[in-house]
Structures are given as structure tokens and as C-alpha cells.
């Protein structure tokens, strides 16, 4: 047994104030971790939507409105009030969902809609045992091996940003792309998942045709249903195909949304894009916002993305052939290395948001 006097902690002089400040931070972190599950619970049980509809409420009313047990509604409300997600009036014993939280937690059309962010986080944490096993065995965890909260939360989170930025900001930031789409272009959406990005583009540009591809068959099944529901299945097709094997050629536009860093062989995928794109075509690569150094990413957004990188994106890459494992915070310099290795000669940042960097890549 190690003598405590020989431990690093004993050898160092501990500042009690700093120690207790860290303990306080840890308490806040545990509360935040539990709140991730509470937000998903509130979303799935309809608590937030009921509060938005009812105005000031109490546990009995919320339970009645959602047909749930009052005991759960009571404790959930108190936890949300303690975290500042709802407001509590002690005089009336009522709870109110502020208008800002109504927008963020109940309105799918809001650019700040957040339930999907919490859902993918909760699903990612749920699979941590598989990630630990993979880390011990130099293995990976494939996207298809995760639970449905990962897949559905991913679509909901990223669809919010695509709805807000894709058609009005990102595509117009690319040189000559909107004009081609308006006239009628051939578009390949690589790593399309549930097809949110593909469907949004198809709705905006009815003269163009779109092919979405993903290796995950269950996601492609959902994407096909999304296209049918949106009424764009006449100009959108989906195929089950990996990033180095999608079909078609002479594409005017190729898109990859928040997926290049997840690929086992991003260089191979880039080479396939280079072979499949028209001579004057454009590859739009949308990646999580990141700088080129660790220090650039030591901020709240970088923290969240490094967390997803450890538990979701890096294991996904390592589960595939090559397993380059770029990481969610790869940064533009590493992405440039990938695409130039594949034969592309032009590369620039076209647009940015707090969560994303939009890159224009040309032959």
C-alpha cells in the first residue's frame, strides 16, 4: 500500500480555499450531469410544452396536463427551479417557464432549440461502458452500435443549425453555388444520417437533384421517410454506402455536414469526392467550430466537443478501416491537410457560427 505521506497530494501544499472551490465546482458539475437527463425527461414527457401552454403552474396541474405522476412532476419542477430553468414564486407556489426557455426548449423552429443537444449528450453518456472497453482494447465503437438517443438527438441538434443557417447563409457564402442550385444541380450529401441537410436543400432548390448516402442502414431508412414526409422524394434518393463508396459522378456540389472527422478514412473519402465531383464543382465541408491548437479550444464549446470527441466521434472513427481519428476539434489546418492530400487545390473558410465552420473546397 502506498504511504499517504509519499503521495503527490501530501507532497504539495494544498490551498484549502482552492480545494473547496473545486469541490463546489464538482457539485455543480454533478447537478449539470443529472440535469441533462432531466431536460430529456421534460422534453419526452411533455413537461416543457405543457408549461409553455399553461403559464404559471404547479405540480398537480403539470401532472394533470401531461398525464404523469404528481410526485415526479413535483421533484422535476424543483430541480428545474434550482437550476434556473424555470422560475419559482414562493408566494403562489407556482412555476413559470420564461419566454427564452420556451423558445429554447419547446420551439423546433427556433435557432436556439436545444432538446436535441441534451438528447445526444445523454445517449452518448449512456454508452460509456462500451467506450471504456474499446479504450482498453485499442478498438472503436461504431455509430451503429449506439442507442437511439444518439441518432435522434444528433438529427434534432444539427437540424436546428441547418434550418437557421444552411440556405440563407452557408450556401450563399460559396462561390456560384446558389445559382447552380437554382438552375438545377447534381448534389451528393455524404454521411447524411437521417437526411436533415439533404431534405432542407431539396426543399429550397426544387430544380436540383440530391443523393444522400450513409453507411448506417437504419439512418437511411429514416432519411427516406423524412423525404417522403417533406414531399421531396421525387428529387431526393438515399443509398446505403460508406464515404469511400458512394455512387455517382460529375456532382456540381458535394456536402459533408459534421461527419468528416467521424470517418475512419477521411483522406480516402476526400479522394472519392475528388473523383466524383465536376471539374468546376464545390465540396462544402461543415465541421464543428475549432481552432488549430488545443489552447484555441479551451472554451465552453470546445469542452462540449472534446467530450463528444472522446465518447462518440473518435471511437466511431477507430471502429472503421484506417481509423485516422481526426477528432471533433481537428481544426481547419488538419482538414486542409486531408483535402489537399486528396488532390484538391483550393480551400477557404466560407462562414462561421459559434458551433460550426463552413469550408469551401474546390478542385
N, C-alpha and C positions, 0 to 999 in steps of 0.2 A: 504494500500500500504506500502511496506517495505521501511523504511528510508534508503537511499543510504549510509548514514553515518554509519549505523549498518551492512552493507553488509560485507561479508568476504573480498571482494576486497578492500573496503575502509579501513578496519582494518589493512590490510597488507601494507607494504611499497613496492610499485611497482618499479622495476628496468626497466626504460624506454628502455634501450638497449635490455634487455631480452624480453620485450614485443614486440618490433619491430622485433626482430629476429624471434619470434614465428609467428608474422603476415606474415613475409616473407616466413616462412615455410608453412604457411597455403595457401599462394598464389601458392606456388609450388605444394602443395597437390591438389588444385583445378585444376591446369593445368594437373597434372598427371591423375586425375579422368576423365577429358574430353578427355585426350589422349587415355584412354582405348577404348572409343567409336571411336576415330579417327583411331586407329590401326585396329579395326574390320571393320570399313568402308573401309579403304585402302585395307584390305585383301579381302573383299567381292566384292568391285568394281574393283579389279584387279590393283590398282594403284602400289603397290609394284612390282608385277610381270612385269608390263609394264616398270617400271623404270629399273628393272634388265635387261630387254631385250634391252632397247633403249640406255642405258648410259645416259650422261648428257641430261636433257630435260627441257622444260618449261611448263607452264600451258596449253597453246594451244596444244602442242604436246601430253601431257599426256591425255588431254580431248579427242583428236582425237583417240589416241591409245586405250582408254577404252570406247569410245562412251558415254561419260558423258559430263555434262555441264562444260564449262571452268571456270565459277565463283567458283564452288565447288572445282575444281582441284587447282585453284589459292590459295584459302584460306587454303585448306588442306596442300599444299606444304609449305606455310609459317608457319603454325602451326608445321609441322614436322621439319622444319629447326630450329625454335625457341627451340624445344625440343631436338635437336641433333640427330634426327632420320635420317634426310637427310642433305647433305651438300649444302650450297648455295654459288654460285660465283657471287658477285655483278657486276663484270666487264662484265660478259656474260649474267647475269640474268638467269642462268641455275642451275638446282638442280640435285644432284647426290646421288644415293643410294650406300653407301660404301659396299665393299665386305662382311664385317662382318654382316651388316644388311641384305644383300642379303641372306646369309646363315640362319640367324635367322628368317627372315620374308617371305621367298619365297621357301625354300628348305625343303620339308617334310621329306627327308632322313637325314637331319642334326640333330645331337643330341641336338642342341640348338634351334630347331624350336619352335617358341613362339606364333603364332597366336591363338592356342587353349587356351593358358593360359589367353590371353586377352578376348577371347570369353566367357569362363566360368565366368570370373570376371564380364563382362558386363551383362551377363544373370543373375548372382546372384544379382547384384545391382538392376536390373530391378524389381525383386520380393520383394524388401524390405518392401513394404506396407503389404504384406501377413505375413512377419516375425514380423512386429510390432504388427499386430493384434494377432498373436499367442502368442507373449510375454505378451500382456495384458490379454490374456485369458487362460494362462497356457496350451497352446496347441502346436502343431507342424505344420510343412509344409512338406508334403511328397515329395519324389523325383519326383513322377509322376505329382505333381502339378506345377512344374517349367516349364519354357519356353524352347524352343528347343536349344537356345544358351547354356544353362546349359548342356544339354545332349550331344550336338555335340561338344561343347568346351571341355567337360570332356574327351571324347574319343580322341580328337586330342592332348590334352595336355599330357595325360598319355601314349598314344600310342608312342609318341616321346621317352619317357624314356624307355618303354618296348622294343622298337626297338633297342635302344642303349645298354641296359644292360641285358635284361632277359635271352637270350640264351647263350651269351658269358661270362656273369659274375655271375648273380644271381643263375641260376640253377646249374652251376658247383661248387658254394660255398656250396651246400647242399651235405651231405654225401651219396654217392652212387646213387643219383637220376638220373644223366645223363645216367649212364649205364642202369638203368631200362628203361628209356625212349627210349634209342636206341634199346633195345631188344624188347620192347613192353609193355607199362604200361597202367593201367587204371587211368585216371586223371579226377578229378572234379574241375571245376573252379567256385567258389561260389561268387555271386554278380558280374557277368561278364559284366554287362552293354551291350554295343554294341559288345562285343566279341573280342576286340582287342587282349587281352592277350591270349585268347583261340586259336585264329587263328594263332598268332605268334608261339605258342608252337606246334601246329599241323603242320605247315609248316616245322618246324625244325626237328620234330620227326615223320616221316610217319608210323612207326610201332606201334605207340601208339594210343589209342582212348581217346576222350575227350568229357566230358559232361559239358556244361556251363549252369548256372542257374541264374535267377534274377527274382524278384517279378514284375518288370516293363515290362508288355507285349509288349509295343511299342519298348523298347530296345531289347527285344528278337527277334522281327520281323527284326530289323536292323541287329542283330548278325547273323541270318540265311542268310540274303542276303550277308553279309560280307564273310561268309564261302563259299557260292556258288561262289562268285566272285573270291575268292582266290583258288578255286579248292580243298578245303579240306572237303567239306560236306560229303565225303564218310567215314570220320573218326571223324567227329565232329557233335554232336547233341546239341540242346539247348532246355531247358524247362523253362516254367514259374513256378517258385517256390521260396518261401521265404527261408531264410537262415536256418530255423529250419525244413524245409520240403523237401529239395531236395532229389531226388531218388538215388538208387544205394547203393552198399556196397563193401567192400574189395578194396577200392581205394588205389593204390600204392602212389599216390600223390594227395593231395588236395591243392588248391591255393586260396588265397583271396587277391586281389590286391586293396589296398586303399579303402577298404569297411568295414572292421570290426568295425571301430569307428562310421560308419553311421548306424549300426544295432540297432534296439530297444532293442534286447535281445542278446547281443554278447555272454553271458555265455551259453544261450540256443543253440545258433548257434555252439559254441565250443563243447558242449555235443553231438550235432548231428554229427559233424565232427568226434568226438571220436568214435561214434557208427558206422560210415560209412567207417572208414579208416582200412586198413590192419594192422595186428599186427606189421609189420615192416615198415609201411608206414610213410610218411612225410607230414606235413602240412606246407606249405610256406605261411607265413603271411607278406605281404608287406604293411607297414604303412608309413604315412608321417614322415619325419625326425623330431624328437622331443626328448628333454631331459625329465627327470622326475620332474623337478621343473620349475616354471614359469620363474625364473631367467635364466635357461638354454635356454629358447626360446625367449628371448628378443633380437631378431636379425631380419634382413630383411625377411628371410624365415619364421621364427616363426610369424612375423607380418602378412604376407600374409595368413598363415594357420590359425591363430586366427581369421582373418577376414572371411575366408571361414567357419570356425567352427561356428561363431556367426550367419551367414546369411544362411548357407546351411546345414552343416553336423549335428550340434546339433538339429536344427528344424526337420531334417529328422528322427533322432533317436526318438525324442519326439512324432513324429506322429505315431509311431509303438507301439505295445504291449511292456510293461515293461518300455521302454523309458529310458534306463540307461544313455544315453547321455555322452559317454566317452569323446567326443570332439576330434577335429582333432590333438591336441597336447597332447594326452593322455600319451605318453612316454612308454618306454619298461616295467617299473615296473607294470603299470596298465594292460598292455597286458598280462604280466606274470600271474598276479592275475586271469585274465579271463580264461586263458587256463588251469592253474593248478586247478582252481575250477571245470573245466570240466573233470578232470582226466588225463590230460597229465602230464608227469613227466620230460621231457627234453625240455629245452628252451635255445636258444642262438641267438645272433646276428650273422648272416652269412655274411652280406655285407651291405655297406652303400653307398649312394650318397648324394650330398647336399640336395636333395629333399626327399629321401626315406631311410627307414631302413628295411632290409630284415631279417625276423626272421624264424629260423628253429624250429619247434615244433614237438616233437615225443611222442608216447605213453609211 
